[in-house]
Amino acid sequence: MRKASLGTIFFTVFLDLLGFGLVIPFLPGFARQLGASDLVAALTGAVYSLMQFLLVPVWGRLSDRIGRRPVLLASIAATAIGMVFLGFANTLVLLFAARLWSGMATANIAVAQAYIADVTPPEGRARGMGLIGMAFGLGFIFGPAVGGLLARVPIMGRAGALPAFVAAGLSIVNLAFAAATLPESLPRERRGIATGHRRLPIDFAGTRRALQHPDIGRALAINFLLVFWFAGMEQTFRLFTDDAFSMSVAQTGGYLGLVGICAAIVQGGLIGRLSRKFGEVRLLVAGLLIQTVGFALLGAAPRFTAAPRGALAGACVLIAAGSGLVSPSVSSYVSRRASPDMQGMMLGTLQSLSALGRVLGPAAGGLLYQAIAPGAPYFAGAVGMLVAAGLAVGLRPPTP
């Protein structure tokens, strides 16, 4: 195993998520400046996730046929093109076209996972896959905060163009680095016969079997509710900070960065010890109740006359801490409750339903924001988290 290979894969996924995070603080607000309604502005995130949802199995199957390296290089190059496209987009049509293209380009997570599976022995695979999770977390921590700062510098009269161009530049650096250091991991004799990638975004038969399992079905529903409402919050947050707090893009990015840092502290430093002491089920219930309070506080933050921004920061910390407890606990619970021969299918179903939640959540959040009130997506999210906590209470602990 060549360390440069895993390092390049880590760098690729990190830059994908960094580029995604760089544009979160300004995209919904910029879409509204171009004439979008609140619902349409929130959909800038939904269409990106939709393309990822649809194209992940396509990229994966293509890499089975022609190899991992050319597919990864093509996706990195396409990411750079998409970010340049986004930087020049000056109409809603061009903005959505850029987001569709970028979602298609960054749907390479299955290829990155397959590469790690190719170059690591079974006993080292968990560590390799953990690199992808770390890259996701770091990209989301740094992306919004840096993107908010970069958006303070207008280019062509537009705040937000600079983060897009910086993301494109990072992708070009990534492309050069990968071209020089990333060897092919799939031997020619194995191409065309791999069966690890499904043809559809969701394995319907596998999903049906997973949902029929009483405990795993509940865990999948809990995870869907978590991702659904978190995605709705994420894609309306910039609209909310503008309307309710008159915040700049940079300030919004700072609050989103706070969410990423808190979630990383919980997932990276605390979750292991807490899980050993309390178990997954208790952490799920506690995390979802913390999320319930966090979402309710977020919706009510503008009504705090003394320190509304302090209430906003507190809400962000609670939401991040709750998410940091729930996300890894769900994955661990599903993995431990599934039989060895069903584990891959169950975890694949978990990922598919999470992707679907990232598609549908922004649409629901934008609709509630536009049709009812700015705080409506967050109060609805609090109810959703409370329902999820009720589902978690009925879970049976996995056997040691």
C-alpha positions in Angstrom: 0.0 0.0 0.0 1.4 3.4 -1.0 0.8 6.1 1.6 0.6 8.7 -1.2 -2.5 6.9 -2.6 -4.4 7.2 0.6 -3.2 10.8 1.1 -4.4 11.7 -2.3 -7.8 10.1 -1.7 -8.1 12.0 1.6 -7.0 15.3 -0.2 -9.6 14.7 -3.0 -12.5 14.1 -0.6 -11.4 17.0 1.7 -11.3 19.4 -1.2 -14.7 18.3 -2.5 -16.2 19.1 0.9 -14.1 22.2 1.3 -15.4 23.5 -2.0 -19.0 22.6 -1.0 -18.5 24.4 2.3 -16.8 27.5 0.8 -20.0 28.4 -1.1 -22.6 27.6 1.6 -22.5 31.0 3.4 -23.3 33.0 0.3 -25.2 30.8 -2.2 -28.8 31.1 -0.9 -28.4 34.8 -0.4 -26.9 35.3 -3.8 -29.7 33.3 -5.4 -32.2 35.6 -3.7 -30.3 38.6 -5.1 -30.8 37.1 -8.5 -34.6 37.0 -8.0 -35.1 33.6 -6.4 -37.8 33.1 -3.8 -36.8 31.7 -0.5 -37.8 28.2 -1.6 -35.8 28.4 -4.8 -32.8 29.8 -3.0 -32.8 26.8 -0.6 -33.0 24.5 -3.7 -29.4 25.5 -4.7 -28.3 22.9 -2.1 -31.0 20.3 -3.0 -30.1 20.1 -6.7 -26.4 19.7 -5.8 -27.3 16.8 -3.5 -29.7 15.4 -6.1 -27.0 15.0 -8.7 -24.7 13.3 -6.1 -27.5 11.0 -5.2 -28.2 10.0 -8.8 -24.6 9.9 -10.0 -22.8 8.0 -7.2 -23.6 4.6 -8.6 -22.8 5.7 -12.2 -19.3 6.9 -11.2 -18.8 3.7 -9.2 -19.8 1.4 -12.0 -17.6 3.3 -14.5 -14.6 2.9 -12.2 -15.3 -0.8 -12.2 -15.0 -0.9 -15.9 -12.1 1.5 -16.7 -10.3 1.8 -13.4 -10.4 4.2 -10.4 -7.6 6.6 -11.5 -9.2 8.0 -14.7 -12.6 8.4 -13.0 -11.1 10.3 -10.0 -9.0 12.5 -12.3 -12.1 13.3 -14.5 -14.2 14.1 -11.4 -11.5 16.5 -10.0 -11.2 18.3 -13.3 -15.0 18.5 -13.6 -15.1 20.0 -10.1 -12.7 22.7 -11.1 -14.8 23.5 -14.2 -18.0 23.6 -12.1 -16.5 26.1 -9.6 -15.3 28.4 -12.4 -18.8 28.2 -13.9 -20.3 29.1 -10.5 -17.9 32.1 -10.1 -19.1 33.6 -13.4 -22.8 32.7 -12.9 -24.9 35.9 -13.0 -28.4 34.5 -13.6 -30.5 31.9 -11.7 -30.4 29.6 -14.7 -26.5 29.7 -14.8 -26.4 29.4 -11.0 -28.5 26.2 -11.0 -26.6 24.8 -14.0 -23.3 25.3 -12.1 -24.7 23.5 -9.0 -26.0 20.6 -11.1 -22.7 20.2 -12.7 -20.8 20.5 -9.4 -23.0 17.9 -7.8 -22.4 15.5 -10.7 -18.6 16.1 -10.5 -18.3 15.5 -6.8 -20.4 12.3 -6.8 -17.1 10.4 -6.5 -17.4 9.2 -3.0 -18.1 5.6 -4.0 -14.9 5.6 -6.2 -12.9 6.9 -3.3 -14.2 4.2 -1.1 -13.6 1.6 -3.7 -10.0 2.8 -4.1 -9.4 2.4 -0.4 -10.9 -1.1 -0.5 -8.5 -1.9 -3.4 -5.3 -0.8 -1.6 -6.0 -1.7 2.0 -6.1 -5.2 3.6 -9.4 -6.1 5.4 -7.9 -5.4 8.8 -6.9 -1.9 7.8 -10.1 -1.0 5.9 -11.9 0.6 8.8 -9.0 3.0 9.3 -8.9 3.8 5.5 -12.7 4.5 5.5 -12.2 6.6 8.6 -10.0 8.9 6.5 -13.0 9.7 4.3 -15.1 10.6 7.4 -12.3 12.8 8.7 -12.0 14.5 5.3 -15.8 15.2 5.3 -15.6 16.7 8.8 -12.5 18.9 8.1 -14.0 20.1 4.8 -17.2 21.3 6.5 -15.3 22.9 9.4 -13.0 25.0 7.3 -15.2 25.5 4.3 -18.0 27.8 5.6 -15.7 29.9 7.8 -13.1 30.5 5.0 -15.8 31.0 2.4 -17.5 33.6 4.6 -14.2 35.5 4.9 -13.4 35.3 1.1 -16.9 36.5 0.3 -16.0 39.8 1.8 -13.9 40.5 -1.2 -16.1 41.3 -4.2 -15.0 40.3 -7.7 -16.8 41.7 -10.7 -19.1 43.5 -8.2 -20.2 40.2 -6.6 -19.5 38.8 -3.2 -19.1 35.1 -3.4 -17.3 34.9 -6.7 -13.9 34.7 -4.9 -14.8 31.5 -2.8 -15.9 29.8 -6.1 -12.6 30.7 -7.9 -10.5 29.7 -4.9 -12.4 26.3 -4.8 -11.6 25.9 -8.5 -7.9 26.7 -7.9 -7.7 24.1 -5.1 -9.3 21.6 -7.5 -6.6 22.3 -10.1 -3.9 21.8 -7.4 -5.6 18.6 -6.5 -5.7 17.5 -10.1 -2.0 18.0 -10.5 -1.2 16.3 -7.3 -3.4 13.3 -8.1 -2.0 13.0 -11.6 1.5 12.8 -10.2 0.9 10.6 -7.1 -2.2 8.5 -7.6 -1.5 5.1 -9.1 -4.2 2.9 -10.5 -5.6 0.5 -7.8 -7.8 -1.8 -9.9 -5.7 -4.4 -11.9 -6.8 -4.8 -15.5 -7.8 -8.4 -15.0 -10.4 -7.3 -12.4 -12.0 -4.6 -14.5 -15.4 -5.3 -15.8 -16.2 -8.0 -13.3 -16.5 -6.0 -10.1 -20.0 -6.1 -8.6 -19.7 -3.8 -5.7 -21.7 -0.9 -7.2 -25.4 -1.0 -7.7 -27.2 0.3 -10.7 -29.7 2.5 -8.9 -29.2 5.2 -6.3 -31.3 3.1 -3.9 -31.3 -0.7 -3.6 -35.1 -1.0 -3.1 -35.0 -4.7 -2.2 -32.3 -4.0 0.3 -34.1 -1.0 1.7 -37.3 -3.0 2.1 -35.4 -5.8 4.0 -33.7 -3.2 6.2 -36.9 -1.5 7.1 -38.5 -4.8 8.0 -35.9 -5.4 10.7 -37.7 -3.7 13.7 -34.6 -2.1 15.3 -32.6 -1.3 12.1 -35.8 0.1 10.5 -36.1 2.5 13.5 -32.5 3.5 13.3 -32.8 4.2 9.6 -35.8 6.4 10.2 -34.0 8.2 13.0 -31.0 8.9 10.7 -33.3 10.1 7.9 -35.0 12.6 10.2 -31.7 13.9 11.4 -30.2 14.4 8.0 -33.5 15.8 6.5 -33.9 18.5 9.1 -30.2 19.3 9.4 -30.0 19.8 5.6 -33.1 22.1 5.7 -31.4 24.2 8.4 -28.1 24.3 6.6 -29.6 25.6 3.3 -31.9 28.2 4.9 -29.4 29.4 7.6 -27.9 32.2 5.4 -31.4 33.6 4.7 -32.2 33.4 8.4 -29.1 35.2 9.5 -29.7 37.9 6.9 -33.4 38.4 7.7 -33.4 38.0 11.4 -29.9 39.3 12.4 -28.7 41.4 9.5 -25.5 39.4 9.4 -22.9 39.5 6.7 -21.8 36.5 4.8 -18.5 36.4 6.8 -20.4 36.3 10.1 -22.7 33.6 8.8 -19.7 31.5 7.8 -18.3 31.9 11.3 -21.4 30.5 12.8 -21.4 27.6 10.4 -17.7 27.0 11.2 -18.7 26.9 14.9 -21.1 24.1 14.1 -18.4 22.2 12.3 -15.8 22.6 15.1 -18.2 21.5 17.8 -19.4 18.5 15.8 -15.7 17.5 15.2 -14.8 17.8 18.9 -17.7 15.5 19.8 -17.1 13.0 17.0 -13.3 13.1 17.2 -12.6 13.3 20.9 -15.6 12.3 23.0 -17.8 9.9 21.1 -15.6 6.8 21.7 -15.4 7.2 25.5 -19.1 8.2 25.7 -20.2 5.2 23.6 -18.2 2.8 25.8 -19.7 4.2 28.9 -23.3 4.8 27.9 -23.9 2.7 24.8 -25.4 3.8 21.4 -29.0 3.9 22.4 -28.6 6.3 25.3 -26.4 8.5 23.2 -29.0 8.5 20.4 -31.7 9.6 22.9 -29.5 12.2 24.5 -28.2 13.6 21.2 -31.7 13.8 19.7 -33.1 15.6 22.8 -30.2 18.1 22.6 -31.0 18.6 18.9 -34.6 19.2 19.9 -33.6 22.0 22.2 -31.1 23.4 19.7 -33.6 23.6 16.9 -36.2 25.2 19.1 -33.7 27.7 20.4 -32.6 28.5 16.8 -36.1 29.3 15.8 -36.7 31.4 18.9 -33.3 33.2 18.9 -34.5 36.5 17.2 -37.0 36.9 20.0 -34.3 37.1 22.7 -34.2 40.8 23.5 -31.1 40.7 25.6 -28.6 38.6 23.5 -30.2 37.2 20.3 -26.8 36.4 18.7 -25.8 34.7 21.9 -28.9 32.5 21.7 -28.0 31.9 18.0 -24.5 30.7 19.0 -26.0 28.5 21.8 -28.4 27.0 19.3 -25.5 26.2 16.9 -23.5 24.6 19.6 -26.4 22.4 20.7 -27.3 21.3 17.2 -23.6 20.5 16.5 -23.2 18.6 19.7 -26.4 16.6 19.2 -25.5 15.8 15.6 -22.0 14.7 16.8 -23.6 12.3 19.2 -26.3 10.9 16.9 -24.5 10.4 13.5 -21.8 8.0 14.6 -24.1 6.3 17.1 -26.6 5.4 14.3 -23.9 4.0 12.1 -22.4 2.0 14.9 -25.8 0.7 16.0 -26.8 -0.4 12.5 -23.4 -2.1 12.0 -23.7 -4.0 15.3 -27.3 -5.0 15.0 -26.9 -6.3 11.4 -25.8 -9.8 10.8 -22.4 -10.1 9.2 -23.8 -11.1 5.8 -26.2 -8.2 5.8 -23.9 -5.5 7.2 -22.8 -4.1 3.8 -26.4 -3.8 2.6 -27.6 -2.2 5.8 -24.9 0.4 5.8 -25.4 1.0 2.1 -29.1 1.6 2.8 -28.2 4.0 5.6 -26.0 6.0 3.2 -28.7 6.0 0.4 -31.4 7.3 2.8 -29.0 10.0 4.1 -28.4 11.2 0.5 -32.2 11.3 -0.1 -32.6 13.3 3.1 -30.0 15.9 1.8 -32.1 16.2 -1.4 -35.5 16.6 0.3 -34.5 18.5 3.4 -33.6 21.8 1.7 -36.8 21.8 -0.3 -38.9 21.3 2.9 -36.9 23.9 4.8 -37.2 26.5 2.0 -40.9 25.9 1.7 -41.6 26.3 5.4 -39.4 29.4 5.5 -41.2 31.0 2.6 -44.8 29.9 3.3 -44.9 30.3 7.1 -42.1 32.2 8.8 -38.3 32.3 9.0 -38.3 30.2 12.2 -40.7 27.6 10.9 -38.1 25.1 9.5 -36.3 25.1 12.9 -39.5 24.6 15.0 -40.5 21.9 12.6 -37.0 20.4 13.0 -37.4 20.4 16.8 -40.6 18.4 16.4 -38.9 16.0 14.0 -36.0 15.5 16.4 -38.5 14.8 19.2 -40.2 12.2 17.1 -36.8 10.6 16.4 -36.0 10.6 20.1 -39.2 8.7 20.7 -38.2 6.2 18.1 -34.8 5.8 19.8 -36.3 5.1 23.2 -37.8 1.9 21.8 -34.5 0.5 20.4 -33.0 -2.6 21.9 -29.3 -2.3 22.8 -27.0 -4.3 20.5 -25.5 -7.4 22.0 -21.9 -7.0 23.2 
